[in-house]
Amino acid sequence: MFLQLAHTKLNIFQFSQQLALECYKITKMFPSEEKFAMIQQIRRAALSVHLNIAEGASRKSAAERKRYYEVARGSVIEIDTAIGIAYQLSYVNMEQLKPLGDLIIKNFKLLSGMIN
């Protein structure tokens, strides 16, 4: 926020921030009994995507950067999987999930490109 470093200008950084914000928004729709379970897990994974991209971008070696991006991509997969369960439990419908789904796909593709 205060350090205007190079990673803040990366497209993936902007998209991962949108992903995190959308995860927080969607999980507000979940029942309160999920407060310390699924809600917390999805939010933690969303924040992990964003933070691992930031930290990875600051690493000097390509191997180190790649590892952080792999962890971030794993967290995207974690979000997708948990959202699938939330959908099956009828916490949210497909119309509500559309913006989040688009961001999940976008982040996954961009991170995969950065890894390969």
GUVEXKOL-651866 format. One record per residue: x, y, z of N, C-alpha, C in turn; residue in three letters. Coordinates in pm, whole numbers, padded with zeros to 5 digits, always signed. Layout:
BEGIN
XYZXYZXYZala
...
END
This chain:
BEGIN
+00082-00119+00000+00000+00000+00000+00087+00126+00000met
+00178+00132+00094+00263+00251+00103+00389+00237+00018phe
+00439+00116+00007+00556+00089-00077+00509+00066-00219leu
+00530+00158-00304+00489+00144-00444+00597+00071-00522gln
+00609-00058-00492+00710-00142-00555+00659-00196-00688leu
+00748-00258-00763+00717-00303-00899+00599-00401-00903ala
+00586-00486-00800+00480-00587-00805+00340-00525-00806his
+00326-00404-00755+00193-00340-00751+00145-00300-00890thr
+00236-00301-00986+00200-00265-01123+00170-00389-01210lys
+00192-00508-01156+00167-00631-01230+00017-00655-01244leu
-00025-00700-01361-00166-00735-01382-00212-00839-01282asn
-00130-00941-01258-00169-01047-01166-00191-00993-01026ile
-00116-00893-00987-00135-00834-00854-00271-00767-00844phe
-00309-00697-00950-00440-00632-00951-00553-00735-00951gln
-00538-00839-01031-00643-00942-01038-00651-01023-00909phe
-00538-01046-00844-00543-01121-00718-00608-01037-00607ser
-00590-00907-00615-00657-00819-00519-00808-00824-00541gln
-00850-00820-00665-00993-00832-00697-01049-00966-00649gln
-00969-01072-00666-01010-01205-00622-01033-01206-00471leu
-00941-01149-00397-00954-01145-00251-01079-01068-00210ala
-01099-00952-00270-01216-00870-00236-01346-00942-00270leu
-01349-01010-00383-01469-01083-00422-01494-01203-00329glu
-01389-01267-00284-01406-01378-00188-01466-01327-00057cys
-01420-01214-00011-01478-01155+00111-01625-01123+00089tyr
-01656-01068-00027-01795-01031-00059-01885-01154-00064lys
-01842-01257-00134-01922-01379-00150-01942-01449-00016ile
-01837-01457+00065-01849-01531+00190-01939-01459+00292thr
-01968-01334+00269-02065-01264+00354-02205-01323+00337lys
-02228-01392+00227-02358-01454+00199-02374-01590+00267met
-02264-01646+00316-02268-01779+00377-02337-01773+00513phe
-02391-01884+00559-02455-01886+00691-02353-01863+00802pro
-02399-01807+00912-02309-01772+01022-02238-01893+01082ser
-02297-02011+01069-02231-02130+01124-02100-02163+01051glu
-02078-02104+00935-01954-02125+00860-01847-02021+00894glu
-01876-01933+00988-01785-01823+01021-01643-01871+01053lys
-01631-01979+01129-01499-02026+01170-01454-02149+01091phe
-01524-02177+00983-01488-02292+00901-01464-02247+00758ala
-01563-02264+00672-01545-02238+00531-01515-02091+00501met
-01582-02000+00567-01559-01856+00542-01413-01821+00569ile
-01365-01862+00684-01228-01831+00722-01128-01896+00626gln
-01156-02019+00584-01065-02090+00495-01057-02023+00357gln
-01170-01984+00303-01172-01918+00171-01101-01784+00180ile
-01130-01708+00283-01065-01577+00297-00915-01589+00316arg
-00874-01687+00394-00730-01709+00416-00662-01747+00284arg
-00725-01833+00207-00667-01874+00078-00661-01755-00019ala
-00765-01673-00020-00767-01556-00109-00656-01458-00074ala
-00637-01436+00054-00530-01347+00098-00394-01409+00066leu
-00385-01540+00076-00261-01611+00044-00221-01591-00102ser
-00319-01594-00192-00289-01570-00334-00222-01434-00349val
-00287-01333-00297-00239-01196-00311-00102-01176-00246his
-00086-01228-00125+00039-01208-00052+00155-01286-00114leu
+00130-01407-00163+00238-01485-00225+00283-01424-00356asn
+00193-01361-00428+00232-01290-00551+00323-01174-00515ile
+00286-01098-00414+00367-00984-00371+00505-01030-00325ala
+00507-01132-00239+00634-01179-00187+00719-01244-00297glu
+00656-01321-00383+00730-01384-00492+00794-01284-00585gly
+00723-01177-00613+00776-01074-00703+00901-01008-00646ala
+00917-01012-00515+01032-00946-00453+01156-01036-00449ser
+01142-01161-00486+01254-01255-00481+01346-01237-00601arg
+01474-01255-00577+01573-01233-00682+01582-01349-00781lys
+01576-01471-00731+01595-01584-00822+01462-01628-00884ser
+01471-01674-01007+01352-01721-01078+01291-01842-01008ala
+01375-01928-00953+01325-02048-00884+01244-02010-00761ala
+01292-01912-00687+01218-01866-00568+01086-01802-00608glu
+01089-01717-00710+00966-01652-00757+00864-01758-00799arg
+00912-01854-00875+00825-01961-00925+00758-02034-00809lys
+00832-02063-00704+00777-02136-00589+00663-02057-00524arg
+00681-01927-00507+00574-01844-00449+00451-01840-00540tyr
+00475-01835-00670+00363-01835-00765+00291-01970-00765tyr
+00367-02077-00744+00304-02210-00734+00215-02218-00609glu
+00261-02163-00499+00180-02162-00376+00054-02078-00399val
+00070-01964-00465-00046-01878-00495-00146-01953-00582ala
-00097-02024-00684-00187-02099-00772-00257-02211-00695arg
-00186-02274-00602-00248-02375-00517-00361-02318-00435gly
-00345-02195-00389-00450-02130-00311-00570-02095-00400ser
-00546-02063-00526-00657-02041-00620-00738-02170-00635val
-00669-02281-00646-00736-02411-00658-00815-02441-00530ile
-00758-02406-00417-00826-02425-00288-00956-02345-00283glu
-00951-02220-00327-01071-02136-00331-01176-02198-00421ile
-01135-02239-00541-01228-02299-00637-01296-02422-00577asp
-01220-02504-00509-01273-02627-00450-01372-02596-00338thr
-01337-02503-00251-01426-02466-00141-01554-02400-00192ala
-01541-02317-00294-01659-02252-00352-01751-02357-00414ile
-01693-02462-00470-01773-02572-00524-01859-02637-00417gly
-01801-02657-00298-01877-02713-00186-01986-02616-00142ile
-01952-02488-00135-02051-02386-00095-02169-02385-00193ala
-02139-02401-00320-02243-02407-00422-02331-02530-00402tyr
-02267-02644-00378-02342-02769-00357-02431-02762-00234gln
-02388-02683-00135-02467-02665-00013-02573-02554-00028leu
-02580-02496-00148-02675-02389-00180-02655-02262-00097ser
-02529-02235-00059-02499-02109+00009-02504-01993-00089tyr
-02470-02022-00214-02470-01922-00322-02514-01990-00450val
-02562-01910-00544-02603-01967-00673-02501-01927-00780asn
-02516-01983-00897-02420-01962-01005-02416-01815-01050met
-02529-01749-01050-02533-01608-01088-02448-01524-00991glu
-02458-01554-00863-02379-01482-00763-02230-01514-00777gln
-02201-01634-00823-02062-01679-00833-01991-01638-00962leu
-02063-01591-01060-02005-01558-01191-01883-01467-01182lys
-01892-01351-01113-01772-01265-01106-01653-01334-01039pro
-01681-01410-00933-01573-01482-00865-01515-01590-00955leu
-01600-01662-01025-01553-01766-01117-01462-01709-01224gly
-01499-01595-01278-01415-01530-01380-01278-01494-01323asp
-01276-01445-01199-01150-01407-01136-01065-01530-01102leu
-01129-01637-01061-01056-01762-01034-00986-01809-01161ile
-01058-01811-01271-01000-01855-01399-00888-01761-01442ile
-00910-01631-01433-00810-01532-01474-00682-01547-01393lys
-00696-01557-01260-00579-01571-01174-00505-01702-01202asn
-00579-01810-01219-00517-01940-01247-00436-01934-01377phe
-00496-01877-01481-00425-01870-01610-00300-01782-01602lys
-00313-01666-01539-00198-01577-01530-00086-01639-01448leu
-00121-01701-01336-00018-01765-01254+00045-01883-01328leu
-00034-01960-01398+00021-02072-01475+00120-02021-01580ser
+00088-01911-01643+00180-01851-01741+00309-01803-01677gly
+00299-01751-01556+00418-01703-01486+00506-01818-01438met
+00444-01930-01409+00517-02048-01361+00588-02118-01477ile
+00521-02126-01592+00577-02198-01708+00662-02113-01794asn
END
